[in-house]
Amino acid sequence: MEKETKAYMERYRMTSCGDGILAGLSGGADSVCLVYLLKRLSGGLGTELRAVHVNHGLRGAEADRDEAFSRSFCEALEIPFQAERIDAAAEAAAGGCSVEEAGRLARYRILEREAASWERELGRPVHIATAHHADDNVETILFHLFRGSGLKGLGGIAPVRGRVIRPLLWAKREQIAAYLNREGLSWVEDSSNREPVFARNRLRLEILPLIREAVNERAGEHILQAGAWIREADDYFTEQAVSWAEEHAPDGRVSGRLFDAEPEILKGYLARELLRRAGCPLRDVTARHVKAFLDLAKAGTGKQICLPYGFLAENEYGIICIRRQSEAGKSGPDSGRAGEDPPEKKDFRFRVFPCENAADFPKKQYTKWFDYDKIKQALCVRNRRPGDYFVLPDGGRKTLKSYLIDEKIPRGEREKLLLLADGSHVLWIVGRRISAAYRVTEETKTILQAEYLKGAEPPEGAV
C-alpha cells in the first residue's frame, strides 16, 4: 500500500521535497488511511503534514464523536490538527443548493484558506490532500454520465487539480479496508453514507452492485479505463484549442467562418478557450452558453449573446468579439444603456433541480420558477432592448414596449427595469410578470428557480 501510494504520487509529481501537505480528515476509513500513509511516507517524500477536520453540524453527537476521534488520531501520530465547525444546512439554504453540496464547498473553502495561510508561513508550496479513491472515481464518472456531462466530467476525478492532490485515487475501497485492518487502525462510520436518499449513495449501494452482478463483475475497472481514455481525449482537445487560438485569434477576435469550419467536437473547446483568454471565468460557463456561442458564428452582424460575469460575445461583420458589457459600444440596438454598467448577476440567485410536483410553487413577486428545458439560449440578466417580447397565457406574443405603454410605466422607470432574458424572449420582468412560454406545467421535468435578492416580497395576497 505504501509503495503503490508513493509511486502514484511520484508518477503525477504531486509533491516536492520541502512541500507541505494539508490533509482533509473526516475520521472515516478513507481519510484515516490517507493521513496514516502520508505520515509514514513523509520522511521519504521530504514533506510536512497537517490535518483539518470540518464538522458540518448535521449529525449531533455523531459529528462531535467524529471530531474527537480525528483529534485523538492526530495527537497519537503527532500530526498538527485543526477542527472547524460550520452550519451546512444554513449554507445550503443561503446558496440554494443541497446540504451535501454546501458541505463540499465549505470543506474546500476552509482547506484552501488554511493551505494558503500555511504556504505564506512555510515559504514552500502547500498541497491539499483528499481521500478520493478508485471507487469514488467510478461513482463520479457514472454520476456525470447520467447528468449529461461533457468529456471533462466523464473523465472522472483528476489525480491533481491545482493544489489539490489525490494520493489514493489508484486504490479500491477493499484495499483500503484491508490495509487499515493489517495496521490495526480503527475509524468511525458516517451513518449518512448508508442513506439511499443521496444520489451518490444509491449509485454505490444499489446501482453499481447490480451492474457488477447483472452485467460484468469487472464493470468498475472498465469504467475507470474508459474515464482515463476520455480524460486523455479531453486533454488533447484542450491542447488543440490552445494552439488554434494562439494561431488564429491572438488578439481575442476570430473569424466566424474560420471558427465554423472546425470539427464539431473541437468547437466547444475553442469557444471555452476564447472565453478564457478574454478573462471570462469558466466555472459558470454552461453547455447552453457554449451552444449559443457556436450559433453566434453563423449569425448575422450585430447579433450578440450574454455570458457570465458581465461578458458578452458579438458578431461584428463576421468577426466574433468577446468583451465585458461595460466595454461594449455605446450605440446600437443591443448595446444597453449608454454609459452605464449592466445589471449585476450577483443580485440574483439561481437554482436548478428536478420537478417533483408542479403545483408546489407559490406566487411570489421576487422569486419565480421556470421550465428549465424550454430555455433555448444562454440566460442573461439585463435591461430592455428593442425587439424584446414575452408570451401571453393564450399563446400570443406581446412586445415589451407595448406592455410598458399599456401598464403606463413612466419612461424613467422603463430604463431601470431588470429582465431575465433568453435572447429577445423575456422570461421575467423582475417584480412584475413572467412569460407564459416558460411556465411550470405537469410536463416539466427540470425547474429553474430565480430569486432577485434585492427585492422585497409584497403583502400577502398580492400577485
NORBEL-V712863 format. One record per backbone hydrogen bond with DSSP energy under -1.0 kcal/mol. NH is the residue of the N-H (numbers start at 1). CO is the residue of the C=O. If there is no record, write none. Layout:
nh->NH co->CO
nh->NH co->CO
//
This chain:
nh->5 co->1
nh->6 co->2
nh->7 co->3
nh->8 co->4
nh->9 co->5
nh->10 co->6
nh->11 co->7
nh->12 co->8
nh->13 co->10
nh->14 co->9
nh->18 co->46
nh->19 co->16
nh->20 co->125
nh->21 co->48
nh->22 co->127
nh->23 co->50
nh->24 co->129
nh->25 co->52
nh->32 co->28
nh->33 co->29
nh->34 co->30
nh->35 co->31
nh->36 co->32
nh->37 co->33
nh->38 co->34
nh->39 co->35
nh->40 co->36
nh->41 co->37
nh->45 co->41
nh->46 co->42
nh->47 co->42
nh->48 co->19
nh->50 co->21
nh->51 co->80
nh->52 co->23
nh->53 co->82
nh->55 co->84
nh->62 co->59
nh->64 co->60
nh->65 co->61
nh->66 co->62
nh->67 co->63
nh->68 co->64
nh->69 co->65
nh->70 co->66
nh->71 co->67
nh->72 co->68
nh->73 co->69
nh->74 co->70
nh->75 co->71
nh->76 co->72
nh->77 co->73
nh->79 co->74
nh->82 co->51
nh->84 co->53
nh->86 co->55
nh->88 co->56
nh->91 co->87
nh->92 co->88
nh->93 co->89
nh->94 co->90
nh->95 co->91
nh->96 co->92
nh->97 co->92
nh->102 co->98
nh->103 co->99
nh->104 co->100
nh->105 co->101
nh->106 co->102
nh->107 co->103
nh->108 co->104
nh->109 co->105
nh->110 co->106
nh->111 co->107
nh->112 co->108
nh->113 co->109
nh->114 co->110
nh->115 co->111
nh->116 co->112
nh->117 co->113
nh->118 co->114
nh->119 co->115
nh->120 co->116
nh->121 co->117
nh->122 co->118
nh->123 co->119
nh->127 co->20
nh->128 co->163
nh->129 co->22
nh->130 co->165
nh->134 co->171
nh->137 co->133
nh->138 co->134
nh->139 co->135
nh->140 co->136
nh->141 co->137
nh->142 co->138
nh->143 co->139
nh->144 co->140
nh->145 co->141
nh->146 co->142
nh->147 co->143
nh->149 co->144
nh->154 co->150
nh->155 co->151
nh->156 co->153
nh->161 co->164
nh->164 co->161
nh->165 co->128
nh->166 co->159
nh->169 co->166
nh->171 co->168
nh->176 co->172
nh->177 co->173
nh->178 co->174
nh->179 co->175
nh->180 co->176
nh->181 co->177
nh->182 co->178
nh->183 co->179
nh->185 co->180
nh->188 co->27
nh->193 co->190
nh->194 co->191
nh->195 co->192
nh->198 co->195
nh->202 co->198
nh->203 co->199
nh->204 co->200
nh->205 co->201
nh->206 co->202
nh->207 co->202
nh->208 co->203
nh->210 co->206
nh->211 co->207
nh->212 co->208
nh->213 co->209
nh->214 co->210
nh->215 co->211
nh->216 co->211
nh->219 co->216
nh->222 co->218
nh->223 co->219
nh->224 co->220
nh->225 co->221
nh->226 co->222
nh->227 co->223
nh->228 co->224
nh->229 co->225
nh->230 co->226
nh->231 co->227
nh->232 co->228
nh->233 co->229
nh->234 co->230
nh->235 co->231
nh->236 co->232
nh->237 co->233
nh->238 co->234
nh->239 co->235
nh->240 co->236
nh->241 co->237
nh->242 co->238
nh->243 co->239
nh->244 co->240
nh->245 co->241
nh->246 co->242
nh->247 co->243
nh->248 co->244
nh->249 co->245
nh->252 co->249
nh->254 co->320
nh->256 co->318
nh->259 co->255
nh->260 co->256
nh->262 co->259
nh->266 co->263
nh->267 co->263
nh->270 co->266
nh->271 co->267
nh->272 co->268
nh->273 co->269
nh->274 co->270
nh->275 co->271
nh->276 co->272
nh->277 co->273
nh->278 co->274
nh->279 co->276
nh->280 co->275
nh->285 co->282
nh->290 co->286
nh->291 co->287
nh->292 co->288
nh->293 co->289
nh->294 co->290
nh->295 co->291
nh->296 co->292
nh->298 co->295
nh->302 co->315
nh->303 co->300
nh->305 co->313
nh->307 co->311
nh->312 co->323
nh->313 co->305
nh->314 co->321
nh->315 co->303
nh->316 co->319
nh->319 co->316
nh->320 co->254
nh->321 co->314
nh->323 co->312
nh->325 co->310
nh->327 co->324
nh->328 co->325
nh->335 co->332
nh->340 co->337
nh->347 co->344
nh->348 co->345
nh->349 co->451
nh->351 co->449
nh->353 co->447
nh->355 co->445
nh->360 co->357
nh->368 co->450
nh->370 co->448
nh->371 co->438
nh->372 co->446
nh->374 co->371
nh->375 co->372
nh->380 co->421
nh->382 co->419
nh->388 co->385
nh->389 co->424
nh->390 co->398
nh->392 co->396
nh->395 co->392
nh->398 co->390
nh->400 co->388
nh->403 co->399
nh->404 co->400
nh->405 co->401
nh->406 co->402
nh->407 co->403
nh->408 co->405
nh->409 co->404
nh->414 co->410
nh->415 co->411
nh->419 co->382
nh->420 co->428
nh->421 co->380
nh->422 co->425
nh->425 co->422
nh->426 co->389
nh->427 co->420
nh->428 co->420
nh->429 co->433
nh->430 co->418
nh->430 co->428
nh->432 co->429
nh->435 co->427
nh->436 co->391
nh->438 co->435
nh->439 co->436
nh->444 co->441
nh->447 co->353
nh->448 co->370
nh->449 co->351
nh->450 co->368
nh->451 co->349
nh->452 co->366
nh->453 co->347
nh->455 co->452
nh->462 co->459
//
